[in-house]
Amino acid sequence: MTETSTHHEYRSGPLPAYAISFDHPSKSTVFVATELGTIQKIRNDKWRIFDFLWMLHTMDYQGRDNFGNILLRGFSIFGLFTIFSGFILFYLSSVKRKKTHTTPIKVQ
């Protein structure tokens, strides 16, 4: 390989490199840097599933490594707003409940 994209499983590795694929149920691929002669990365189906789930978790659909993107920050702020509004609503409803139940109930 002489070039890769940001979606490739060997992103940000030293190039040029060899990609050695094995005929195995796990569909493993070993990436070896040609200039260094060392194994750089080993990828298999379990890693590919993890990488997909990591992309969904970080909400970085471009490079999959930026967890400070604007989409994630927006959802984080919305989540904090939801939590704090829940606390405020809980406090307001508990104060109202205390005021209505202060009068004793007489049983005849």
Backbone as numpy.savetxt, mean C-alpha at the origin, in Angstrom:
# Nx Ny Nz CAx CAy CAz Cx Cy Cz
18.93 -7.70 -20.94 18.08 -6.53 -20.94 18.97 -5.29 -20.94
18.57 -4.31 -21.72 19.32 -3.06 -21.74 18.51 -1.89 -21.20
17.18 -2.04 -21.14 16.34 -0.98 -20.57 15.08 -1.60 -19.99
14.53 -0.93 -18.97 13.29 -1.37 -18.32 12.40 -0.17 -18.09
11.12 -0.44 -17.88 10.17 0.64 -17.56 9.96 0.68 -16.05
9.18 1.64 -15.60 8.90 1.75 -14.17 7.98 0.65 -13.68
7.29 -0.04 -14.59 6.39 -1.13 -14.20 7.07 -2.48 -14.26
8.30 -2.54 -14.72 9.00 -3.80 -14.84 9.41 -4.30 -13.46
9.47 -5.61 -13.29 9.82 -6.16 -11.98 11.30 -5.98 -11.63
12.12 -5.57 -12.59 13.53 -5.29 -12.35 13.80 -3.78 -12.38
12.82 -3.00 -11.97 12.99 -1.55 -12.01 14.09 -1.12 -11.04
14.81 -0.12 -11.43 15.90 0.51 -10.66 17.08 -0.42 -10.41
17.23 -1.46 -11.20 18.40 -2.33 -11.07 19.47 -1.92 -12.07
20.73 -2.31 -11.81 21.80 -1.94 -12.74 21.63 -2.63 -14.09
21.82 -1.87 -15.15 21.67 -2.38 -16.51 23.01 -2.28 -17.23
23.29 -3.10 -18.18 22.53 -4.23 -18.71 22.54 -5.42 -17.74
21.56 -6.28 -17.92 21.41 -7.43 -17.03 20.85 -8.61 -17.80
21.10 -9.79 -17.26 20.52 -11.01 -17.81 19.27 -11.35 -17.00
18.23 -11.81 -17.68 17.03 -12.31 -17.02 16.97 -13.81 -17.29
17.15 -14.62 -16.26 17.15 -16.06 -16.39 15.84 -16.58 -15.83
14.99 -17.11 -16.71 13.67 -17.62 -16.31 13.73 -19.14 -16.19
13.08 -19.66 -15.16 13.08 -21.10 -14.91 11.72 -21.68 -15.24
11.73 -22.88 -15.80 10.50 -23.61 -16.10 10.08 -24.37 -14.84
9.45 -23.65 -13.95 9.06 -24.18 -12.64 7.67 -23.64 -12.33
6.87 -24.33 -11.52 5.52 -23.80 -11.21 5.51 -22.41 -10.59
6.60 -22.01 -9.91 6.63 -20.66 -9.31 7.00 -19.59 -10.33
7.40 -19.99 -11.52 7.79 -19.07 -12.60 8.82 -18.05 -12.11
9.90 -18.55 -11.53 10.96 -17.69 -10.99 11.81 -17.12 -12.11
12.27 -15.89 -11.88 13.20 -15.22 -12.78 14.31 -14.64 -11.93
15.56 -14.90 -12.32 16.73 -14.38 -11.62 17.36 -13.32 -12.51
17.62 -12.16 -11.94 18.24 -11.06 -12.68 19.70 -10.93 -12.24
20.61 -10.99 -13.22 22.04 -10.92 -12.95 22.60 -9.71 -13.68
23.28 -8.83 -12.96 23.92 -7.67 -13.58 25.14 -8.14 -14.36
25.24 -7.74 -15.62 26.34 -8.23 -16.45 27.68 -7.65 -16.03
27.74 -6.40 -15.65 29.01 -5.79 -15.28 29.50 -6.24 -13.91
28.55 -6.49 -12.98 28.94 -6.91 -11.63 29.06 -8.43 -11.53
28.27 -9.15 -12.33 28.27 -10.61 -12.27 27.60 -11.16 -11.03
26.74 -10.38 -10.40 26.06 -10.81 -9.18 24.56 -10.87 -9.39
23.91 -11.70 -8.60 22.45 -11.78 -8.63 21.89 -10.52 -7.97
21.06 -9.81 -8.69 20.49 -8.57 -8.18 19.12 -8.78 -7.57
18.27 -9.52 -8.27 16.90 -9.73 -7.79 16.41 -11.11 -8.22
15.55 -11.68 -7.39 14.88 -12.94 -7.72 13.39 -12.67 -7.60
12.67 -12.93 -8.65 11.23 -12.67 -8.69 10.48 -13.96 -9.01
9.35 -14.17 -8.32 8.49 -15.31 -8.59 7.03 -14.89 -8.46
6.12 -15.83 -8.60 4.69 -15.49 -8.57 4.26 -14.89 -7.24
4.80 -15.37 -6.13 4.44 -14.82 -4.81 4.88 -13.35 -4.71
6.07 -13.06 -5.22 6.53 -11.67 -5.20 5.65 -10.80 -6.08
5.23 -11.31 -7.23 4.40 -10.53 -8.15 3.05 -10.21 -7.51
2.49 -11.15 -6.76 1.23 -10.89 -6.04 1.47 -9.83 -4.96
2.58 -9.98 -4.22 2.91 -8.99 -3.20 3.07 -7.61 -3.82
3.77 -7.53 -4.95 4.01 -6.24 -5.61 2.70 -5.59 -6.04
1.77 -6.39 -6.53 0.45 -5.86 -6.92 -0.30 -5.34 -5.69
-0.29 -6.10 -4.60 -0.98 -5.66 -3.39 -0.30 -4.44 -2.77
1.03 -4.38 -2.86 1.76 -3.21 -2.37 1.37 -1.97 -3.16
1.21 -2.12 -4.48 0.80 -1.01 -5.33 -0.57 -0.50 -4.89
-1.50 -1.41 -4.58 -2.82 -1.00 -4.12 -2.74 -0.33 -2.75
-1.87 -0.84 -1.89 -1.74 -0.30 -0.53 -1.17 1.12 -0.55
-0.13 1.34 -1.35 0.50 2.66 -1.38 -0.20 3.62 -2.35
-1.12 3.11 -3.14 -1.86 3.91 -4.12 -0.92 4.60 -5.10
0.21 3.99 -5.38 1.15 4.50 -6.37 1.08 3.59 -7.58
0.31 3.96 -8.56 0.06 3.12 -9.72 1.08 3.36 -10.83
2.03 4.25 -10.62 3.06 4.54 -11.63 4.32 3.74 -11.34
5.01 4.08 -10.27 6.28 3.44 -9.97 6.23 2.45 -8.83
5.15 2.45 -8.06 4.89 1.52 -6.96 5.80 1.70 -5.74
6.63 2.73 -5.73 7.53 2.91 -4.60 7.31 4.22 -3.85
6.47 5.11 -4.34 6.25 6.42 -3.72 5.01 6.33 -2.83
5.24 6.28 -1.51 4.10 6.23 -0.60 3.77 7.59 -0.02
4.26 8.66 -0.65 3.92 10.02 -0.23 3.21 10.75 -1.35
2.48 10.03 -2.19 1.83 10.68 -3.34 0.57 11.42 -2.91
0.06 12.24 -3.79 -1.06 13.13 -3.47 -2.35 12.34 -3.22
-2.55 11.23 -3.91 -3.75 10.42 -3.71 -3.79 9.83 -2.31
-2.68 9.28 -1.86 -2.61 8.70 -0.52 -2.75 9.77 0.56
-2.14 10.92 0.33 -2.28 12.02 1.31 -3.72 12.50 1.40
-4.40 12.58 0.26 -5.80 13.00 0.27 -6.68 12.03 1.06
-6.50 10.72 0.82 -7.28 9.74 1.56 -6.93 9.74 3.05
-5.66 10.01 3.39 -5.26 10.09 4.80 -5.94 11.26 5.49
-5.97 12.41 4.85 -6.64 13.58 5.43 -8.13 13.31 5.58
-8.73 12.69 4.56 -10.15 12.35 4.65 -10.41 11.37 5.79
-9.52 10.41 6.00 -9.66 9.46 7.10 -9.56 10.14 8.45
-8.62 11.07 8.60 -8.50 11.81 9.86 -9.73 12.67 10.12
-10.25 13.29 9.05 -11.48 14.08 9.19 -12.63 13.19 9.65
-12.74 12.00 9.08 -13.80 11.07 9.46 -13.68 10.66 10.93
-12.47 10.36 11.37 -12.26 9.95 12.77 -12.61 11.07 13.73
-12.11 12.29 13.47 -12.39 13.40 14.37 -13.86 13.79 14.38
-14.52 13.72 13.23 -15.96 14.02 13.22 -16.73 12.95 13.99
-16.26 11.71 13.96 -16.90 10.66 14.77 -16.76 10.93 16.26
-15.58 11.37 16.69 -15.38 11.72 18.10 -16.29 12.88 18.50
-16.39 13.88 17.65 -17.24 15.04 17.95 -18.70 14.63 18.05
-19.16 13.81 17.10 -20.55 13.35 17.15 -20.81 12.48 18.37
-19.86 11.64 18.76 -20.01 10.83 19.96 -20.12 11.72 21.20
-19.27 12.74 21.29 -19.30 13.64 22.44 -20.63 14.40 22.48
-21.07 14.93 21.35 -22.33 15.68 21.33 -23.52 14.79 21.68
-23.53 13.57 21.21 -24.67 12.69 21.51 -24.64 12.23 22.96
-23.47 12.06 23.57 -23.41 11.65 24.97 -23.81 12.80 25.90
-23.49 14.05 25.55 -23.90 15.21 26.35 -25.42 15.36 26.29
-26.02 15.19 25.14 -27.46 15.30 25.00 -28.17 14.19 25.77
-27.61 13.00 25.76 -28.22 11.87 26.46 -28.19 12.10 27.97
-27.11 12.67 28.50 -27.01 12.93 29.93 -28.04 13.96 30.37
-28.31 14.96 29.54 -29.28 15.99 29.88 -30.70 15.43 29.90
-31.04 14.52 29.01 -32.40 14.01 28.95 -32.69 12.98 30.02
-31.69 12.30 30.55 -31.92 11.25 31.54 -31.65 11.70 32.97
-31.62 12.98 33.26 -31.36 13.45 34.61 -32.64 13.51 35.46
-33.81 13.53 34.84 -35.05 13.59 35.62 -35.43 12.17 36.05
-35.75 11.99 37.34 -36.09 10.65 37.83 -37.44 10.20 37.28
-37.57 8.94 37.06 -38.81 8.34 36.56 -39.54 7.75 37.78
-40.82 8.16 37.96 -41.62 7.67 39.08 -42.50 6.51 38.60
-42.48 5.44 39.35 -43.29 4.27 39.02 -44.48 4.26 39.98
-45.68 4.11 39.42 -46.88 4.12 40.29 -47.51 2.76 40.38
